[in-house]
Amino acid sequence: MSTSPLIDRVLARIDAATPELTELRRDLHANPELSWHEQRTTQLLVKRFDELGLEPVLFGETGLMVDIGSGPGPVVALRADLDALPVPDLTDDPWRSTVEGVAHACGHDVHTAGLLGAGIALAEVAGELPGRVRLIFQPAEEIMPGGALAAIGAGALDGVGRIFGLHCDPGVDVGSLGLREGPLTGAADSLDIRLTGKGGHTSRPHLTEDLTFALGKVITELPAVLSRRLDPRAGVSVVWGLVRAGSAMNVIPAIGRVAGTVRMLDAVAWADAETLVTATIEQLVGPYGVVPEVIYVRGVPPVVNEPFSTALLGRAIESVVGAEGHLSTTQSLGGEDFAWYLQQVPGAMARLGTRTPGGTTYDLHQGDLRVDERAVPIAAKVLAAAAIGAQVTDL
C-alpha cells in the first residue's frame, strides 16, 4: 500500500524473510530468558547481523544495538525488548517454552523477530538511506526501572533524533495497530512493605504488636487514602500481588510482608507518589507499634507519544495495512520502559494487533497467551517504514 519505491522494496524483502522470522519467533518462544539473562537471544542476533555484514555493539552480557546505513542524514532508532516472564507456558503449541516456569507471555519474542525483520530489509537498501537506522534490542523491560536506562547509558540514543517502538496487543486483531497522540501507558512503580513487631498468642493481642491487623490496614487503607490525597484524574491504582504473614492460626507473627504495584496515569502525580506513599504507610501502622520498612522503586513514567512522531508512525501503519488498520487506542495503566527513551528524544509507540480475527482474546502476562504470527512481518514492515519515513521527513 506504500507509494514509496524504497519502502515497497523493503516491504517485499520482509515478505521474503517471513519464514525465517516466524522460525526465529518460535525459537525464542521455546527458549525464553528472564531479565538480564538474555544471553542466548543476544548471541542469535549477533550471529545474524554478522551474516548481514553489520557490526552489532553489545550493551554488556545482554542486549545490543546495530546501525544500518552511513548517510549524513538523521539517525532514527527502532526498539524491541528481549526478556520473558517468570510464568509457566500453558499452551500446547509445538514451540511452547522448554524452560520450566518461564514464558514469553508479553510478546517480546514477536517484538524481537519483527525488529530483526526490519533490520534484514533495511540492510539491503543501506546505501540508499539518507541517514542511519539504529536497531536497539533492549534487555530487562519486565523489571523496574527497566533495561532502557542501561541501554541509554550505553549510548543507545547517542545522536538519535527520533525513536519508534511497538507492543503486542492481544485485544486487537492482527492486521490492525492502535495509536494515540500523548499518553499511551501509565506510570508504574513497585512497592514492598515489611512490617516487624512483637508477636505472641492470639488470646493476648494487647500484649503484642498485632502485626497481622496492621498489615490488613495497609492493604485496605493505603489505596483508599491515595484516592483522596491525589487528584482523581491521576487514576492512581494500588494493587497487591503478594501478602505473607504467619504460619499458625493462633500465633500473631513478628514479621509480615505485602508487595504490589502503584500505577497512575499522570506524570505530575507520579513525581510526588513515593513521598506520599511512604508517609502514609508510617501513619497507618503507627498506632499498632509495628515498624515498617518500605522499599519503593520508581519504575517508569508514562509513555507519551510526541505529536509529530505519532503522525509519522501513523503514516507508516497506513502504508502497510491501510487506513482501516490504523485504529485509535486508549491510555492504559500498564507500565512500559520505552517511556525512558521518550524522556530523551521524541518518538512514538503503537499497539500491534496479535489476535486472530474471530478468535480468543488473550491477556498479557498470562501463560496461555497465543499470538497470530502474521503479526511478525507486520511489525517488521511498520518499523522499517517508520524509520524511512522519519529520515526523509527530518532531512
C-alpha positions in Angstrom: 0.0 0.0 0.0 3.1 2.2 0.1 3.7 4.9 -2.6 7.4 5.0 -2.0 9.6 2.7 -4.2 12.2 2.4 -1.5 9.6 1.4 1.1 8.0 -1.0 -1.4 11.3 -2.8 -1.9 11.8 -3.0 1.9 8.3 -4.5 2.4 8.9 -7.1 -0.4 12.2 -8.1 1.3 10.3 -8.6 4.6 7.8 -10.8 2.8 10.6 -13.0 1.5 12.1 -13.2 5.0 8.8 -14.1 6.8 9.5 -17.8 7.1 12.9 -17.0 8.7 11.2 -14.5 11.1 8.5 -16.9 12.0 11.0 -19.6 12.8 13.1 -17.2 14.9 10.0 -16.2 16.9 9.2 -19.8 17.6 12.8 -20.5 18.6 12.7 -17.6 21.0 9.4 -18.7 22.4 10.7 -22.2 23.1 13.9 -20.8 24.7 12.7 -17.8 26.8 15.2 -15.9 29.1 14.5 -13.8 32.1 15.5 -10.2 32.5 19.3 -9.6 32.4 19.8 -13.2 31.3 19.1 -12.9 27.6 22.5 -14.2 26.5 21.2 -16.8 24.1 18.9 -14.4 22.4 21.6 -11.8 22.2 24.0 -14.2 20.6 21.4 -15.3 18.0 21.0 -11.7 16.9 24.8 -11.1 16.9 25.3 -14.1 14.6 22.6 -12.9 12.2 23.9 -9.4 12.0 27.4 -10.7 11.4 26.0 -12.6 8.4 24.5 -9.4 7.1 27.8 -7.7 7.3 26.7 -5.4 10.1 28.6 -4.5 13.3 26.5 -5.0 16.4 27.6 -3.4 19.7 26.8 -5.2 22.9 25.5 -3.4 25.9 27.1 -5.9 28.2 26.3 -9.5 28.6 22.8 -9.0 27.2 21.3 -6.6 24.7 22.8 -4.9 21.7 22.4 -2.1 19.1 23.4 -2.0 15.5 23.5 0.8 13.0 22.4 0.4 9.4 23.4 3.0 6.7 26.1 5.6 6.7 24.4 8.7 5.2 24.8 12.1 6.8 21.1 12.4 7.5 19.0 11.8 10.6 19.6 8.8 13.0 16.2 7.1 13.7 16.1 4.4 16.3 13.8 1.4 16.5 13.5 -0.6 19.7 12.5 -4.1 20.7 12.8 -5.9 24.1 14.2 -9.3 24.7 13.1 -10.7 28.1 10.5 -13.2 29.1 8.4 -13.5 32.3 8.6 -15.9 35.2 5.3 -17.6 34.4 4.6 -21.1 33.1 3.7 -21.7 29.5 0.2 -23.2 29.5 -0.1 -23.6 25.7 0.3 -26.9 23.8 2.0 -25.3 20.8 4.9 -27.3 19.3 7.1 -24.3 20.2 5.9 -23.9 23.8 8.5 -23.0 26.3 11.1 -25.6 27.2 12.2 -23.6 30.3 10.2 -24.5 33.4 8.3 -21.6 34.8 9.4 -19.1 32.1 7.4 -17.9 29.1 7.2 -15.1 26.5 3.9 -14.1 27.9 4.2 -10.5 26.8 5.1 -10.9 23.2 8.7 -9.8 23.3 9.6 -12.7 21.0 7.3 -11.0 18.4 9.0 -7.7 19.1 12.5 -9.1 18.6 11.6 -11.1 15.5 9.9 -8.1 14.0 12.8 -5.7 14.6 15.2 -8.3 13.1 13.0 -8.4 10.0 13.2 -4.6 9.7 16.9 -4.9 10.0 17.3 -7.6 7.4 15.3 -5.5 4.9 16.9 -2.2 5.7 20.4 -3.7 5.4 19.6 -4.5 1.8 19.0 -0.8 1.0 21.5 0.6 3.4 23.3 2.6 0.7 20.1 4.4 -0.2 19.2 5.5 3.3 19.6 9.3 3.9 21.0 8.6 7.4 21.3 5.8 9.8 18.7 3.5 11.4 19.7 2.2 14.8 18.2 -1.1 16.0 18.0 -1.3 19.8 17.5 -4.8 21.3 17.0 -4.0 24.9 17.2 -6.4 27.9 15.1 -6.4 31.0 11.9 -4.5 30.1 9.9 -6.6 32.6 11.6 -5.4 35.8 11.6 -1.9 37.3 13.1 0.6 36.4 13.8 -1.4 33.3 16.7 -2.0 31.0 16.1 1.1 28.9 18.1 3.1 31.3 21.1 0.8 30.9 20.8 0.9 27.1 20.6 4.7 27.2 23.7 4.7 29.5 25.5 2.5 27.0 24.9 5.1 24.2 21.7 3.7 22.6 20.4 7.2 22.0 23.6 9.0 21.1 22.9 11.1 18.0 19.4 9.7 17.7 16.8 12.2 16.6 13.6 10.1 16.8 12.6 6.6 18.1 9.8 4.2 17.4 8.5 1.0 19.0 5.6 -1.5 19.0 4.0 -3.5 21.7 1.8 -6.6 21.2 -1.9 -6.1 22.0 -3.9 -9.4 22.1 -7.1 -7.4 22.3 -6.6 -6.1 18.7 -7.0 -8.2 15.5 -3.9 -9.0 13.6 -3.6 -6.5 10.7 -4.5 -3.6 12.8 -2.5 -1.3 15.1 -3.6 1.1 17.8 -2.1 4.5 18.1 -2.7 7.7 20.0 -1.0 11.1 20.5 0.0 11.9 24.0 -0.1 9.5 27.0 -0.2 5.8 25.9 0.6 4.0 29.2 0.7 4.8 32.9 3.5 5.3 35.3 4.3 2.2 37.2 6.3 1.7 40.5 6.9 -1.3 42.7 6.1 -1.3 46.4 7.4 -3.8 49.0 6.4 -3.3 52.7 7.9 -5.4 55.5 6.5 -5.0 59.0 8.2 -6.2 62.2 6.9 -6.3 65.7 6.5 -8.3 68.9 4.5 -11.4 68.1 2.5 -13.5 70.6 -0.6 -15.5 71.3 -3.8 -14.5 69.6 -5.5 -14.6 73.0 -3.4 -11.7 74.2 -3.2 -9.2 71.3 -2.9 -6.3 73.8 0.4 -7.7 74.9 1.7 -7.9 71.4 2.1 -5.6 68.4 -0.7 -7.0 66.3 1.2 -7.1 63.0 -1.4 -9.0 61.0 -4.0 -6.4 61.8 -1.6 -3.6 60.9 -0.8 -5.4 57.6 -4.5 -5.6 56.9 -4.9 -1.8 57.5 -2.1 -1.2 55.0 -3.7 -3.4 52.4 -7.1 -1.8 52.6 -6.4 1.8 53.7 -3.4 2.7 51.5 -5.4 2.6 48.2 -8.2 4.5 49.9 -6.0 7.2 51.3 -4.2 7.8 48.0 -7.6 8.1 46.2 -8.3 11.1 48.4 -4.8 12.6 48.6 -4.1 12.5 44.8 -6.2 14.2 42.1 -8.8 11.6 40.9 -7.8 12.4 37.3 -4.4 10.9 38.0 -6.1 7.5 38.0 -4.0 6.1 40.9 -4.2 2.3 41.3 -2.6 0.3 44.1 -2.9 -3.5 43.6 -1.3 -6.1 45.8 0.3 -9.2 44.4 2.0 -10.7 47.5 0.8 -11.0 51.1 2.6 -13.1 53.7 2.3 -13.3 57.4 2.3 -16.1 60.0 2.2 -19.8 60.0 -0.3 -20.7 62.6 -3.9 -19.6 63.3 -3.3 -18.9 67.0 0.1 -17.1 66.7 0.5 -13.4 66.0 3.6 -13.3 63.8 6.5 -11.0 64.3 7.2 -10.4 60.6 4.8 -9.7 57.7 5.1 -8.5 54.1 2.9 -7.1 51.4 4.0 -6.1 47.9 2.4 -4.8 44.8 2.4 -2.0 42.2 1.5 1.6 42.3 0.2 2.9 38.9 -1.2 6.2 37.7 -1.9 8.0 34.5 -0.4 11.3 35.4 3.3 12.2 35.3 2.9 15.1 37.7 1.3 12.9 40.4 3.9 10.3 39.8 6.6 12.7 40.7 5.2 13.0 44.3 4.0 9.5 44.8 6.9 8.0 46.6 7.0 10.6 49.4 3.2 10.4 49.9 3.1 6.6 49.9 5.9 6.2 52.4 4.5 8.8 54.8 1.0 7.3 54.6 2.3 3.8 55.4 4.1 5.1 58.5 0.9 6.9 59.6 -1.3 3.8 59.1 0.9 1.4 61.1 2.0 3.9 63.8 -1.0 3.2 66.2 -0.1 -0.5 66.3 3.5 -0.2 67.3 5.0 -2.1 64.4 8.0 -1.0 62.4 7.6 -0.5 58.7 10.4 -1.0 56.1 9.3 0.5 52.8 11.1 -0.4 49.6 9.7 1.9 46.9 11.2 1.5 43.5 10.3 4.2 40.9 9.7 2.2 37.8 8.7 4.1 34.7 6.9 7.3 33.8 4.1 7.2 31.3 4.8 6.6 27.6 3.9 10.0 26.0 3.8 9.9 22.2 5.1 13.1 20.7 2.6 14.5 18.2 4.8 14.6 15.0 6.3 11.2 15.7 2.8 9.9 16.2 1.8 11.2 12.8 4.9 9.7 11.2 4.1 6.3 12.8 0.5 6.6 11.7 1.6 7.1 8.1 3.8 4.0 8.3 1.0 2.0 9.7 -1.3 3.1 6.8 1.4 2.4 4.2 1.5 -1.3 5.5 -2.1 -2.2 6.5 -4.1 0.7 5.0 -6.2 3.4 6.7 -8.6 0.8 8.0 -5.9 -0.9 10.0 -4.9 2.4 11.8 -7.0 2.4 14.9 -7.3 4.8 17.8 -6.5 3.4 21.2 -6.8 4.4 24.9 -4.3 5.1 27.6 -3.7 2.1 29.9 -2.2 1.7 33.4 0.4 -0.7 32.1 4.0 0.3 32.5 6.5 0.3 29.6 10.1 1.4 29.9 10.0 2.8 26.4 9.0 5.9 28.3 12.6 6.4 29.3 13.7 6.9 25.7 10.9 9.4 25.2 12.2 11.4 28.1 15.3 12.0 25.9 14.1 12.2 22.3 10.8 12.5 20.5 9.1 9.3 19.4 6.0 7.1 19.5 4.8 3.6 20.3 1.9 1.8 18.7 0.0 -1.3 19.8 0.4 -4.3 17.5 -2.7 -6.4 17.0 -2.0 -10.1 17.6 -5.5 -11.6 17.9 -6.7 -14.0 15.2 -9.9 -12.3 13.9 -12.9 -14.1 15.5 -10.5 -16.0 17.8 -9.9 -15.9 21.5 -9.0 -12.7 23.3 -6.0 -13.4 25.5 -4.3 -11.2 28.1 -0.7 -10.2 28.5 1.4 -11.7 31.3 -0.7 -14.9 31.3 0.8 -18.3 30.4 -2.0 -19.1 27.9 -1.1 -16.1 25.6 -1.1 -17.0 21.9 -0.3 -14.6 19.1 -1.3 -14.8 15.5 2.2 -15.0 13.8 1.1 -12.8 10.9 1.8 -10.0 13.3 5.6 -10.6 13.0 6.1 -9.4 9.4 3.6 -6.6 10.0 5.7 -5.4 12.9 8.8 -5.5 10.7 7.2 -3.6 7.9 5.7 -0.9 10.1 9.0 -0.3 11.9 11.0 -0.2 8.7 8.5 2.1 7.0 8.5 4.4 10.1 12.3 4.7 10.0 12.5 5.5 6.3 9.6 8.0 6.6 11.1 9.8 9.5 14.5 10.1 7.8 13.0 11.6 4.7 10.8 14.0 6.7 13.6 15.1 9.0 16.1 15.9 6.3 
